[in-house]
Amino acid sequence: MVSHTEFDRHTTATTVAQAFDDNIRDKTVVIVGVSPKSLGESMTTALAAHSPSLLILASRTRAKIEKVVSEVKSKHADLRIENVELDLSSLDSIRKGAEQINSLAKQIDILINNAAVVTSSHEFTQDGLELQFGTNHIGPFLLTNLLIPKLLASAQKSSPGSTRVVNVTSLGHVISPIRFSDHKFQKRPEDIPSDERPMSRPGVSFDPPPGETYVPFVAYGQSKTANILLSLYLNQHLSDAGVQSIATHPGSIWTDLSRNLDEKHLAMIENTSTFWKDIDQGSATTLVAALDPKLNDPKVIFLNDCQVAEPAEWASNANAAERLWKLSEEIVGQKFELSPSNRL
């Protein structure tokens, strides 16, 4: 199913980019979520060494993107690289950022939705959404849809399935399905349908304390399930037009993502893995998803450690993907028809 069965958790993004050099050259790549010492920077660095025609880097803080741009340009002076200020927790910012990206690119060959947030407290976006669901799913959902015409422009000129949308997810998706009846976490678990409740195992509880409704890692798990369901839906509706979407688990990595966690939740993360990747290793699986020509199969929706993997059942459910799409349209106040007659 993949070109390199020898790739594993030790493989680096640098190695992956070298292996797929021909699939990077002259391509336009958009990477969302780029800052110093991040997975976004690692992906940018790996791709920049292989002559893409244009790299568009988007992130919430322009000054952080500019530091990455400066570092990349010091090694690849002739590379065209643009930066876009874009806050995934703001629908208005996403629309403005998408407009700028569309003005910069004639087509988009690869879109990498890498930005995310994780937090210990029950917070909300300025649009009133639970922060992790709003930033990690609704943001990429809206941005991807606003960029679809440029993705389709690439697909018309490229081999089937080589135009890619990569959604960075997490194994944390196994914690929770989508809480369609309570995505803002305003209800107790016993007050929502049983098929929306979080994972339950002997000795492991993801229920909130008495009198509370919010569990940070359940909210994170919901948002990461949504990332996979988005790839599933896109494949169902755009694969025949040449666009392929894959969600990827980067592995256990210490990045700035955990900056908003308290000591209790940081300690919980420390106990989730016995193997911690560096940033170059953590970017590898996402670049495999973006570049490997053998992954042009719409049934492939999830990669882990550079190989095809199976997500949790609730993250591979077509009915859930359709329900999530409709819910997301309602939230952003805009319908996105992906039928053949409405694609371009």
KOLVO-492493 format. One record per residue: residue in one letter; z, y, x of N, C-alpha, C, O in turn. Coordinates in steps of 0.001 Angstrom, whole numbers, padded with zeros to 6 digits, always signed. Layout:
aZYXZYXZYXZYX/...
END
This chain:
m+000000-001213+000821+000000+000000+000000+000000+001265+000856-000624+002260+000489/v+000698+001233+002000+000680+002370+002917-000137+002006+004147-000360+000830+004435/s-000575+003013+004859-001389+002764+006053-000572+002229+007212-001080+001471+008038/h+000703+002624+007278+001538+002245+008416+002799+001536+007925+003808+002174+007624/t+002725+000224+007850+003875-000551+007397+005001-000539+008424+006132-000919+008120/e+004688-000105+009632+005724-000045+010667+006589+001216+010557+007649+001287+011179/f+006162+002188+009792+006977+003385+009609+008259+003007+008868+008236+002183+007953/d+009381+003618+009270+010656+003315+008630+011571+004522+008684+011098+005646+008853/r+012853+004317+008545+013785+005444+008486+013893+006200+009802+014365+007336+009828/h+013465+005585+010882+013516+006232+012193+012281+007095+012469+012300+007931+013373/t+011223+006900+011704+009959+007608+011938+010134+009107+011722+010876+009535+010837/t+009453+009890+012529+009557+011347+012432+008330+011968+011766+007257+011367+011714/a+008519+013179+011264+007399+013933+010700+006355+014208+011770+005159+014220+011480/t+006789+014426+012991+005861+014647+014103+004935+013460+014269+003729+013629+014448/t+005494+012252+014210+004694+011027+014320+003741+010882+013151+002577+010529+013338/v+004225+011153+011940+003381+011027+010743+002205+011994+010820+001072+011612+010526/a+002459+013224+011206+001384+014213+011303+000348+013799+012333-000848+013983+012112/q+000780+013250+013438-000158+012762+014454-001012+011626+013911-002208+011547+014193/a-000392+010753+013135-001110+009606+012584-002178+010024+011575-003209+009364+011445/f-001928+011118+010864-002858+011566+009821-003474+012919+010163-003683+013764+009292/d-003754+013100+011434-004331+014352+011921-005547+014782+011118-005660+015954+010760/d-006458+013864+010826-007685+014204+010105-007417+014679+008683-008233+015396+008104/n-006280+014284+008118-005962+014659+006743-005244+016005+006654-004948+016490+005562/i-004971+016599+007809-004340+017924+007859-005365+019006+008191-005323+020108+007644/r-006273+018677+009085-007236+019660+009584-008012+020314+008434-008575+019632+007576/d-008026+021631+008439-008762+022453+007479-008200+022403+006054-008877+022816+005113/k-006993+021913+005888-006383+021853+004562-005523+023089+004291-004998+023721+005209/t-005395+023412+002997-004476+024453+002554-003228+023786+001998-003301+022992+001059/v-002084+024115+002584-000826+023471+002217+000187+024524+001794+000392+025519+002488/v+000814+024295+000652+001899+025149+000172+003205+024376+000297+003327+023267-000225/i+004179+024956+000987+005493+024330+001133+006527+025261+000524+006664+026410+000945/v+007253+024766-000466+008278+025553-001139+009644+025130-000610+009993+023950-000637/g+010411+026103-000131+011717+025801+000420+011675+025749+001933+011834+024682+002526/v+011462+026889+002558+011309+026957+004019+012307+027962+004576+012314+029128+004182/s+013131+027509+005476+014086+028372+006167+014394+027737+007512+014080+026563+007709/p+014992+028459+008440+015310+027875+009751+016203+026634+009630+017132+026593+008823/k+015899+025635+010448+016673+024394+010522+016703+023643+009189+017718+023051+008821/s+015594+023677+008485+015486+022999+007194+014374+021966+007238+013579+021931+008177/l+014326+021124+006211+013216+020181+006090+011894+020929+005967+010873+020487+006495/g+011914+022057+005272+010692+022850+005136+010169+023333+006471+008960+023334+006699/e+011065+023746+007360+010634+024167+008692+010081+022984+009468+009073+023116+010163/s+010719+021841+009360+010248+020661+010076+008846+020260+009626+007992+019944+010455/m+008611+020273+008324+007276+019958+007818+006253+020971+008310+005151+020606+008722/t+006624+022238+008263+005729+023304+008720+005351+023108+010181+004179+023206+010545/t+006339+022834+011008+006104+022649+012442+005187+021466+012706+004273+021550+013527/a+005435+020357+012002+004617+019152+012196+003172+019385+011769+002245+018960+012459/l+002976+020056+010638+001621+020301+010136+000884+021327+010975-000320+021199+011195/a+001588+022339+011443+000960+023444+012178+000264+022976+013447-000673+023624+013913/a+000704+021873+014005+000134+021364+015253-001224+020700+015060-001846+020282+016036/h-001700+020594+013803-002931+019839+013545-003966+020644+012761-004727+020087+011970/s-003987+021936+012982-005056+022833+012527-005332+022852+011028-006480+022686+010617/p-004300+023052+010199-004614+023314+008792-005320+024658+008680-005194+025501+009568/s-006057+024863+007602-006748+026149+007460-005786+027238+007012-005967+028406+007355/l-004761+026863+006244-003812+027844+005736-002510+027160+005372-002502+026148+004671/l-001406+027720+005855-000070+027304+005420+000540+028453+004633+000611+029582+005118/i+000978+028158+003417+001683+029149+002605+003123+028675+002463+003383+027606+001911/l+004043+029466+002958+005456+029107+002943+006173+029968+001914+006076+031194+001944/a+006891+029321+001005+007591+030049-000047+009073+029729-000003+009470+028585+000222/s+009885+030754-000222+011328+030575-000248+011981+031788-000872+011338+032816-001085/r+013272+031660-001164+013990+032729-001855+014209+033953-000981+014235+035080-001476/t+014366+033731+000318+014702+034832+001230+013568+035053+002226+013332+034218+003099/r+012877+036165+002096+011716+036425+002950+012083+036460+004435+011317+035989+005275/a+013244+037014+004756+013640+037120+006161+013747+035747+006813+013420+035592+007989/k+014201+034753+006061+014315+033402+006612+012941+032784+006843+012719+032104+007846/i+012015+033025+005904+010655+032496+006102+010024+033143+007329+009350+032478+008116/e+010245+034431+007479+009627+035152+008598+010103+034630+009943+009348+034656+010915/k+011341+034155+010015+011821+033555+011257+011041+032288+011578+010690+032041+012732/v+010773+031487+010553+009990+030267+010743+008556+030621+011129+007991+030024+012045/v+007977+031583+010438+006603+032010+010742+006501+032473+012184+005562+032109+012893/s+007466+033276+012620+007456+033788+013990+007508+032659+015003+006807+032699+016014/e+008324+031663+014746+008450+030529+015660+007148+029731+015714+006698+029340+016790/v+006553+029493+014557+005302+028724+014500+004167+029495+015170+003376+028917+015916/k+004089+030787+014908+003014+031597+015488+003129+031706+017006+002125+031902+017690/s+004328+031583+017529+004502+031637+018984+003835+030449+019666+003508+030511+020851/k+003635+029368+018915+002998+028171+019465+001567+027997+018978+000761+027330+019627/h+001250+028601+017828-000093+028451+017237-000557+029828+016768-000585+030118+015572/a-000910+030645+017710-001206+032054+017443-002366+032249+016469-002386+033230+015726/d-003328+031335+016462-004516+031506+015627-004355+030921+014219-005248+031058+013383/l-003240+030285+013965-003031+029653+012663-002822+030710+011582-002033+031637+011762/r-003529+030572+010462-003293+031462+009331-002082+030950+008560-002079+029823+008063/i-001071+031778+008466+000158+031387+007792+000664+032574+006995+000776+033683+007519/e+000967+032339+005729+001408+033408+004827+002781+033060+004261+003128+031885+004134/n+003554+034078+003924+004860+033818+003316+004968+034500+001967+004441+035590+001747/v+005673+033819+001068+005817+034290-000302+007284+034204-000696+007911+033153-000562/e+007823+035307-001179+009212+035309-001670+009231+034730-003076+008551+035234-003970/l+010010+033675-003271+009993+032965-004551+011348+032300-004772+011783+031482-003962/d+012002+032649-005855+013309+032105-006199+013148+031121-007360+012840+031525-008481/l+013355+029837-007091+013148+028818-008118+014180+028869-009240+014024+028181-010249/s+015226+029669-009084+016209+029794-010154+015872+030942-011105+016643+031248-012014/s+014720+031574-010892+014295+032688-011734+012875+032474-012225+011945+032409-011420/l+012694+032365-013531+011355+032160-014082+010448+033338-013765+009261+033153-013496/d+010996+034542-013796+010197+035730-013474+009740+035698-012021+008584+036007-011732/s+010629+035330-011105+010269+035245-009687+009208+034183-009455+008303+034372-008642/i+009317+033061-010168+008334+031984-010012+006952+032465-010443+005960+032210-009761/r+006894+033148-011557+005595+033632-012040+004988+034644-011067+003782+034625-010823/k+005810+035516-010521+005307+036481-009539+004877+035778-008256+003849+036122-007672/g+005656+034801-007820+005305+034060-006612+004029+033261-006782+003189+033217-005883/a+003884+032621-007953+002668+031849-008225+001434+032741-008235+000369+032349-007759/e+001586+033932-008776+000466+034880-008786+000045+035233-007360-001145+035330-007060/q+001026+035423-006494+000711+035746-005106+000053+034563-004399-000920+034734-003665/i+000590+033361-004624+000003+032169-003998-001437+031987-004462-002322+031702-003656/n-001667+032149-005750-003023+032009-006283-003982+033038-005694-005177+032775-005561/s-003456+034211-005341-004314+035238-004743-004636+034931-003287-005640+035410-002759/l-003794+034139-002636-003982+033827-001218-004893+032623-000990-005563+032534+000038/a-004917+031703-001944-005616+030430-001724-006776+030229-002690-006630+030431-003895/k-007926+029833-002159-009050+029478-003012-008817+028113-003653-009267+027845-004767/q-008111+027269-002930-007742+025958-003446-006452+025536-002749-006104+026057-001690/i-005754+024590-003360-004536+024048-002759-004724+022542-002614-004888+021828-003603/d-004699+022075-001384-004896+020646-001131-003591+019862-001229-003578+018716-001679/i-002495+020489-000803-001193+019832-000827-000139+020842-001260-000041+021928-000688/l+000643+020486-002265+001787+021283-002699+003040+020448-002481+003157+019346-003017/i+003974+020967-001699+005222+020264-001430+006370+021046-002050+006731+022123-001576/n+006940+020490-003120+008086+021093-003789+009351+020566-003127+009883+019524-003510/n+009821+021298-002135+010909+020834-001282+012239+021536-001563+013296+020993-001242/a+012205+022723-002152+013434+023509-002329+014360+022860-003352+013900+022251-004318/a+015678+022995-003132+016670+022453-004055+018007+023120-003808+018204+023814-002811/v+018922+022895-004740+020279+023397-004603+021237+022315-005073+020904+021535-005965/v+022416+022262-004483+023499+021410-004971+024768+022233-004915+025005+022956-003947/t+025581+022126-005944+026758+022979-006031+027936+022211-006614+027753+021220-007321/s+029139+022671-006315+030351+022022-006808+030833+022602-008133+031653+021988-008814/s+030336+023767-008501+030837+024442-009694+029766+024530-010775+028571+024432-010496/h+030214+024714-012006+029315+024783-013160+028710+026177-013221+029298+027098-013788/e+027540+026319-012636+026880+027623-012566+025580+027610-013361+025068+026552-013725/f+025057+028801-013621+023856+028932-014430+022862+029883-013766+023245+030785-013022/t+021594+029666-014048+020561+030573-013562+020577+031833-014405+021248+031890-015435/q+019837+032846-013967+019788+034083-014739+019101+033893-016087+019203+034744-016970/d+018388+032749-016241+017749+032433-017518+018635+031553-018390+018209+031107-019455/g+019881+031296-017939+020841+030553-018745+020791+029049-018612+021363+028343-019443/l+020123+028536-017589+020028+027099-017378+021108+026631-016409+021515+027377-015519/e+021572+025396-016583+022465+024813-015581+021765+024918-014240+020590+024570-014130/l+022461+025388-013224+021822+025819-011983+020998+024722-011316+019876+024981-010879/q+021523+023518-011229+020804+022465-010499+019571+021993-011266+018521+021774-010662/f+019677+021834-012570+018517+021452-013382+017484+022573-013379+016283+022325-013268/g+017962+023806-013501+017043+024942-013532+016291+025138-012243+015086+025388-012250/t+017011+025025-011109+016391+025259-009806+015598+024061-009322+014484+024212-008820/n+016165+022867-009471+015561+021671-008888+014437+021081-009722+013565+020398-009186/h+014445+021333-011025+013362+020794-011863+012539+021867-012577+011321+021929-012409/i+013195+022703-013364+012425+023670-014153+011619+024592-013243+010474+024924-013552/g+012206+025005-012128+011472+025841-011175+010206+025184-010672+009130+025761-010824/p+010285+023978-010066+009070+023294-009615+008103+022955-010753+006887+022980-010560/f+008635+022640-011933+007772+022356-013091+006879+023556-013396+005662+023420-013524/l+007494+024726-013509+006716+025926-013830+005762+026281-012698+004590+026566-012943/l+006245+026266-011480+005393+026635-010348+004187+025703-010243+003056+026165-010090/t+004423+024406-010323+003328+023434-010208+002275+023684-011274+001080+023671-010980/n+002704+023909-012507+001746+024144-013576+000939+025415-013359-000250+025460-013676/l+001573+026437-012824+000854+027680-012577-000145+027551-011422-001066+028359-011298/l+000042+026537-010584-000867+026325-009447-001888+025215-009697-002738+024961-008844/i-001819+024563-010834-002713+023432-011106-004199+023791-011005-004961+022988-010467/p-004651+024947-011489-006078+025258-011315-006526+025217-009855-007642+024777-009576/k-005700+025655-008932-006061+025628-007511-005996+024208-006953-006743+023874-006033/l-005119+023375-007494-005085+021964-007108-006345+021253-007600-006928+020437-006885/l-006752+021566-008812-007965+020960-009354-009205+021429-008606-010164+020671-008458/a-009194+022660-008139-010317+023152-007333-010450+022337-006057-011563+022062-005608/s-009316+021947-005466-009340+021073-004292-009849+019690-004655-010686+019124-003951/a-009338+019142-005761-009690+017778-006149-011184+017624-006408-011750+016558-006166/q-011824+018683-006900-013260+018615-007175-014085+018432-005903-015208+017931-005954/k-013523+018844-004753-014249+018784-003491-013740+017678-002563-014267+017499-001465/s-012725+016943-002999-012057+015995-002112-012182+014571-002637-012577+014356-003783/s-011845+013608-001798-011842+012218-002230-010739+012014-003255-009710+012685-003182/p-010924+011097-004218-009943+010909-005290-008537+010638-004762-008331+009780-003904/g-007586+011381-005289-006191+011161-004932-005725+011807-003662-004552+011683-003310/s-006611+012506-002945-006194+013141-001690-005547+014499-001917-004846+015007-001041/t-005776+015093-003093-005047+016300-003456-003680+015863-003965-003580+015069-004900/r-002627+016390-003341-001288+015848-003604-000284+016911-004042-000308+018053-003585/v+000597+016486-004947+001812+017231-005292+002981+016341-004919+003141+015260-005484/v+003795+016780-003979+004937+015983-003532+006220+016660-003989+006462+017829-003685/n+007033+015920-004716+008309+016424-005212+009442+015748-004447+009618+014533-004540/v+010201+016522-003700+011302+015947-002929+012477+015685-003865+013044+016609-004448/t+012830+014413-003996+013902+013991-004886+015058+013454-004047+015290+013944-002942/s+015776+012475-004540+016924+011909-003828+017286+010577-004462+017012+010348-005640/l+017904+009695-003675+018458+008475-004264+019581+008811-005236+020012+007967-006022/g+020046+010054-005173+021035+010500-006142+020542+010434-007577+021337+010565-008508/h+019236+010232-007772+018717+010114-009134+019297+008910-009870+019294+008871-011100/v+019797+007925-009116+020349+006731-009768+021647+007045-010509+022123+006226-011294/i+022218+008211-010269+023479+008566-010920+023290+008876-012400+024141+008542-013225/s+022159+009523-012736+022051+009992-014126+020620+010058-014640+019710+010456-013912/p+020421+009664-015903+019154+009946-016585+019133+011402-017027+020039+012168-016698/i+018109+011782-017765+018041+013129-018320+018948+013201-019557+018877+012352-020445/r+019787+014217-019592+020653+014436-020750+019903+015339-021730+020162+016541-021800/f+018981+014757-022479+018139+015557-023365+018962+016310-024403+018580+017403-024821/s+020080+015742-024820+020911+016386-025837+021910+017370-025250+022593+018080-025989/d+022001+017418-023900+023038+018257-023291+022724+018534-021826+023550+018258-020956/h+021543+019077-021542+021168+019287-020139+021964+020396-019474+021909+020550-018254/k+022710+021179-020266+023551+022238-019695+024981+021769-019418+025789+022531-018887/f+025293+020531-019771+026617+019947-019536+027723+020714-020273+028678+021206-019672/q+027555+020793-021577+028552+021451-022411+029328+020458-023270+030208+020845-024039/k+028990+019168-023132+029651+018131-023927+030314+017096-023030+029951+016933-021866/r+031280+016410-023588+031903+015282-022912+030939+014085-022947+030099+014011-023843/p+031043+013136-021981+030133+011977-021965+030159+011180-023260+029123+010684-023703/e+031337+011052-023875+031434+010267-025110+030753+010945-026292+030577+010335-027347/d+030372+012207-026114+029725+012944-027198+028211+013018-027070+027556+013709-027852/i+027646+012313-026091+026196+012253-025949+025742+010806-026119+026558+009897-025969/p+024464+010563-026427+023981+009185-026612+024252+008316-025386+024259+008810-024258/s+024471+007038-025608+024825+006125-024519+023739+006061-023448+024042+005882-022268/d+022455+006207-023857+021379+006110-022866+021210+007391-022057+020329+007461-021201/e+022033+008406-022309+022013+009633-021520+023228+009744-020605+023356+010712-019856/r+024104+008774-020664+025325+008839-019871+025061+008406-018431+024119+007659-018170/p+025889+008871-017499+025666+008560-016083+025950+007105-015745+026542+006363-016529/m+025518+006731-014578+025748+005395-014053+027225+005036-014133+028095+005881-013920/s+027497+003777-014441+028873+003299-014480+028953+001953-013781+028221+001023-014120/r+029833+001855-012818+030040+000608-012093+031528+000363-011943+032312+001312-011990/p+031943-000892-011763+033369-001170-011568+033938-000344-010412+033434-000400-009290/g+034968+000405-010693+035605+001203-009652+034942+002536-009385+035425+003319-008567/v+033817+002810-010080+033094+004065-009878+032942+004780-011221+032365+004228-012158/s+033445+005973-011311+033336+006753-012543+032723+008119-012247+033123+008809-011309/f+031761+008483-013054+031173+009809-012954+031517+010649-014177+030796+011586-014520/d+032614+010311-014825+033078+011091-015960+033887+012293-015472+034569+012202-014451/p+033818+013405-016181+034605+014581-015782+036078+014378-016107+036422+013525-016925/p+036941+015148-015476+038369+015077-015799+038605+015451-017264+037761+016109-017873/p+039732+015044-017833+040037+015409-019226+039929+016910-019456+040410+017715-018659/g+039291+017266-020558+039140+018664-020914+037968+019364-020254+037703+020529-020551/e+037251+018674-019353+036105+019268-018672+034812+018554-019068+034844+017450-019611/t+033680+019191-018791+032379+018610-019164+031430+018480-017992+030397+017820-018106/y+031759+019097-016864+030791+019175-015761+031179+018281-014597+032319+018295-014133/v+030203+017501-014132+030358+016698-012916+029188+017067-012002+028042+016748-012321/p+029452+017729-010877+028368+018245-010039+027316+017217-009649+026122+017505-009723/f+027733+016029-009235+026763+015047-008767+025983+014414-009917+024873+013925-009710/v+026546+014417-011124+025778+013966-012289+024681+014983-012593+023549+014612-012903/a+025022+016251-012505+024020+017298-012716+022929+017216-011654+021745+017362-011959/y+023329+016985-010421+022345+016828-009345+021469+015601-009612+020248+015660-009468/g+022106+014483-010004+021344+013270-010295+020333+013466-011397+019210+012972-011303/q+020717+014188-012451+019776+014491-013531+018570+015247-012999+017434+014921-013342/s+018807+016256-012163+017703+017062-011645+016779+016245-010751+015573+016488-010719/k+017338+015278-010025+016521+014460-009140+015739+013395-009914+014636+013025-009512/t+016297+012906-011011+015526+012049-011916+014338+012824-012467+013234+012291-012584/a+014574+014077-012801+013499+014917-013339+012354+015077-012348+011193+015126-012752/n+012666+015159-011049+011611+015270-010031+010662+014086-010077+009449+014250-009951/i+011213+012895-010257+010380+011683-010287+009584+011618-011584+008404+011267-011581/l+010230+011955-012683+009520+011942-013964+008382+012952-013990+007371+012727-014655/l+008535+014058-013278+007441+015024-013190+006243+014409-012477+005105+014582-012914/s+006489+013694-011385+005387+013024-010686+004728+011985-011591+003503+011866-011616/l+005533+011241-012325+004995+010232-013238+004076+010876-014268+002973+010384-014506/y+004516+011969-014879+003714+012627-015909+002423+013207-015340+001358+013083-015945/l+002525+013836-014181+001327+014406-013558+000297+013327-013259-000899+013532-013462/n+000758+012180-012776-000174+011088-012485-000837+010565-013747-002023+010235-013740/q-000079+010490-014823-000646+009996-016078-001756+010912-016592-002692+010453-017246/h-001649+012203-016295-002568+013167-016903-003558+013809-015941-004533+014418-016381/l-003325+013684-014635-004226+014338-013686-004855+013385-012670-005712+013806-011893/s-004456+012126-012656-005002+011218-011637-006496+011025-011791-007205+010880-010795/d-006993+011022-013032-008430+010846-013214-009218+012080-012794-010441+012032-012661/a-008495+013203-012584-009136+014414-012068-008984+014518-010557-009445+015485-009951/g-008334+013515-009941-008240+013477-008487-006958+013994-007884-006856+014117-006664/v-005948+014309-008734-004666+014813-008238-003625+013702-008308-003459+013060-009346/q-002928+013481-007199-001904+012451-007109-000551+013109-006848-000456+014028-006035/s+000497+012645-007535+001834+013179-007308+002798+012056-006939+002775+010981-007538/i+003639+012318-005951+004605+011335-005469+005928+012041-005223+005958+013147-004681/a+007019+011402-005621+008360+011915-005327+008915+011156-004123+008646+009968-003950/t+009689+011852-003298+010165+011228-002062+011663+011447-001863+012200+012520-002140/h+012316+010398-001376+013710+010515-000932+013697+010728+000570+013261+009840+001302/p+014161+011879+001059+014090+012150+002498+015086+011371+003333+014909+011239+004544/g+016138+010850+002700+017180+010153+003446+018434+010997+003513+018485+012096+002961/s+019437+010484+004185+020693+011217+004340+020583+012140+005545+020425+011686+006678/i+020669+013433+005288+020493+014439+006335+021471+015580+006074+021676+015972+004925/w+022064+016103+007117+022892+017292+006958+022004+018526+007114+021523+018827+008206/t+021800+019226+006015+021034+020472+006041+021833+021556+005334+022967+021336+004908/d+021227+022719+005218+021874+023843+004545+022014+023614+003050+022656+024405+002359/l+021417+022532+002539+021508+022222+001115+022957+022098+000659+023287+022456-000472/s+023826+021592+001539+025217+021343+001159+026114+022571+001315+027336+022453+001228/r+025528+023745+001543+026326+024938+001836+027231+025352+000685+028242+026017+000908/n+026883+024966-000557+027659+025389-001717+028683+024365-002179+029305+024541-003227/l+028866+023295-001410+029822+022255-001796+031209+022550-001244+031351+023092-000147/d+032227+022190-002011+033589+022330-001523+033954+021119-000658+033161+020186-000529/e+035145+021133-000072+035550+020068+000848+035580+018707+000169+035207+017705+000779/k+036013+018658-001069+036075+017392-001805+034693+016754-001922+034531+015563-001656/h+033718+017532-002313+032373+016974-002530+031640+016738-001213+030797+015845-001130/l+031948+017521-000191+031393+017241+001131+031893+015894+001640+031135+015120+002224/a+033178+015621+001413+033757+014343+001839+033110+013182+001100+032911+012114+001679/m+032783+013378-000163+032127+012319-000938+030745+012016-000363+030343+010855-000294/i+030015+013059+000052+028693+012848+000640+028803+012103+001963+027974+011244+002263/e+029812+012424+002748+029991+011774+004048+030095+010263+003918+029744+009531+004843/n+030575+009796+002770+030778+008357+002569+029589+007660+001919+029672+006477+001591/t+028485+008378+001729+027339+007785+001031+026348+007090+001952+025448+006403+001470/s+026489+007252+003275+025496+006667+004169+026118+006271+005506+027097+006861+005964/t+025519+005259+006106+025921+004859+007461+024861+005254+008479+025045+005054+009679/f+023753+005814+008005+022680+006254+008896+022242+007652+008489+021748+007862+007381/w+022425+008595+009384+022063+009987+009109+020847+010375+009935+020835+010228+011157/k+019837+010866+009257+018594+011251+009919+018708+012669+010470+019470+013494+009968/d+017917+012928+011530+017757+014315+011940+016664+014934+011066+016046+014239+010259/i+016428+016225+011225+015503+016921+010329+014072+016413+010480+013343+016328+009492/d+013665+016078+011687+012313+015555+011907+012133+014212+011208+011078+013952+010629/q+013143+013368+011258+013084+012092+010544+013132+012316+009027+012456+011629+008261/g+013943+013290+008617+014084+013555+007191+012829+014082+006528+012684+013984+005309/s+011924+014637+007311+010668+015175+006770+009545+014152+006743+008493+014401+006152/a+009754+013018+007368+008668+012062+007563+008134+011485+006258+006921+011438+006053/t+009030+011042+005371+008584+010389+004140+007767+011336+003272+006797+010923+002637/t+008158+012599+003247+007409+013576+002458+005998+013768+003005+005048+013923+002236/l+005857+013758+004326+004512+013907+004891+003672+012646+004695+002453+012740+004554/v+004293+011481+004684+003541+010262+004331+002985+010412+002924+001811+010127+002683/a+003824+010860+001990+003385+011046+000609+002267+012071+000499+001379+011938-000343/a+002308+013081+001339+001304+014144+001285-000017+013754+001916-001065+014269+001526/l+000017+012835+002902-001144+012641+003771-001773+011260+003757-002967+011140+004032/d-001028+010221+003450-001554+008865+003589-002651+008591+002559-002367+008602+001362/p-003892+008346+002984-004991+008140+002032-004855+006868+001207-005454+006760+000137/k-004079+005907+001687-003921+004658+000936-003010+004805-000283-002909+003889-001100/l-002358+005941-000403-001451+006144-001529-002142+006802-002717-001500+007505-003497/n-003440+006580-002856-004199+007188-003961-004162+006285-005192-005198+005977-005782/d-002963+005869-005565-002736+004989-006710-001747+005673-007644-000600+005894-007255/p-002153+006015-008860-001246+006734-009762+000013+005964-010121+000963+006548-010643/k+000038+004663-009853+001238+003885-010130+002329+004124-009083+003495+003798-009306/v+001943+004693-007946+002913+005007-006901+003547+006355-007216+002866+007380-007196/i+004844+006362-007506+005512+007623-007844+006726+007890-006963+007345+008947-007085/f+007088+006946-006066+008333+007133-005315+008236+006462-003952+007806+005314-003839/l+008646+007204-002906+008706+006672-001548+010115+006851-000993+010803+007824-001299/n+010525+005892-000173+011802+005965+000531+011594+005380+001922+011007+004307+002057/d+012062+006065+002951+011898+005606+004331+010440+005286+004652+010136+004274+005284/c+009551+006163+004208+008104+006096+004516+007372+004931+003858+006225+004650+004206/q+008014+004254+002919+007397+003129+002231+007520+003293+000719+008396+004004+000228/v+006622+002621-000013+006678+002641-001468+007957+001954-001929+008325+000904-001403/a+008628+002540-002900+009873+001993-003418+009905+002140-004939+009091+002854-005524/e+010859+001453-005567+011002+001525-007020+012180+002419-007374+013292+002180-006904/p+011962+003439-008189+013082+004278-008631+013882+003576-009719+013503+002501-010183/a+014970+004177-010116+015753+003653-011229+014891+003594-012491+013930+004350-012636/e+015247+002691-013393+014435+002489-014592+014256+003773-015387+013174+004033-015912/w+015319+004584-015479+015203+005810-016280+014323+006864-015617+013933+007838-016260/a+014007+006676-014333+013130+007614-013642+011679+007150-013628+010816+007836-013081/s+011405+006000-014219+010034+005487-014276+009621+005182-015715+008725+004372-015954/n+010277+005833-016661+010050+005613-018081+009068+006650-018621+009354+007847-018610/a+007921+006193-019087+006870+007103-019535+007311+007949-020722+006940+009119-020821/n+008099+007369-021625+008579+008137-022779+009514+009258-022331+009463+010369-022860/a+010369+008957-021351+011272+009982-020825+010478+011093-020150+010821+012269-020270/a+009414+010717-019438+008579+011713-018768+007944+012655-019779+007888+013864-019551/e+007465+012111-020896+006843+012949-021925+007874+013849-022602+007604+015021-022863/r+009066+013295-022889+010126+014100-023501+010545+015242-022566+010774+016369-023006/l+010638+014934-021292+011040+015954-020323+009982+017046-020225+010312+018229-020136/w+008716+016651-020242+007633+017639-020191+007734+018608-021366+007628+019822-021186/k+007937+018071-022566+008011+018917-023757+009257+019805-023712+009198+020978-024080/l+010385+019243-023260+011601+020040-023121+011388+021171-022114+011818+022302-022343/s+010733+020865-021018+010492+021866-019976+009578+022972-020483+009792+024145-020178/e+008564+022606-021253+007692+023623-021861+008487+024545-022779+008288+025760-022772/e+009389+023960-023571+010219+024758-024468+011092+025730-023678+011256+026886-024068/i+011647+025258-022572+012544+026084-021767+011811+027272-021145+012323+028391-021148/v+010607+027026-020611+009868+028121-019959+009065+028946-020952+008527+029996-020600/g+008982+028476-022191+008273+029226-023217+006774+029258-023038+006118+030248-023363/q+006228+028153-022511+004792+028112-022255+004306+026670-022287+004926+025792-021687/k+003208+026421-022977+002638+025073-023027+001563+024926-021955+000809+025859-021678/f+001509+023742-021360+000523+023454-020319-000265+022213-020719+000215+021087-020587/e-001463+022434-021203-002303+021325-021640-003038+020740-020444-003761+021448-019742/l-002852+019462-020218-003503+018812-019083-004657+017918-019519-005141+017112-018725/s-005105+018044-020763-006248+017265-021217-007503+017752-020492-007545+018898-020046/p-008532+016896-020364-009740+017255-019599-010347+018589-019983-010800+019331-019111/s-010367+018911-021257-011045+020128-021703-010267+021402-021350-010812+022504-021412/n-008981+021242-020976-008154+022424-020725-007726+022540-019262-006880+023374-018938/r-008279+021739-018391-007795+021719-017007-008241+022935-016210-007489+023441-015377/l-009434+023397-016453-009973+024507-015628-010285+025717-016503-010743+026742-015997/
END
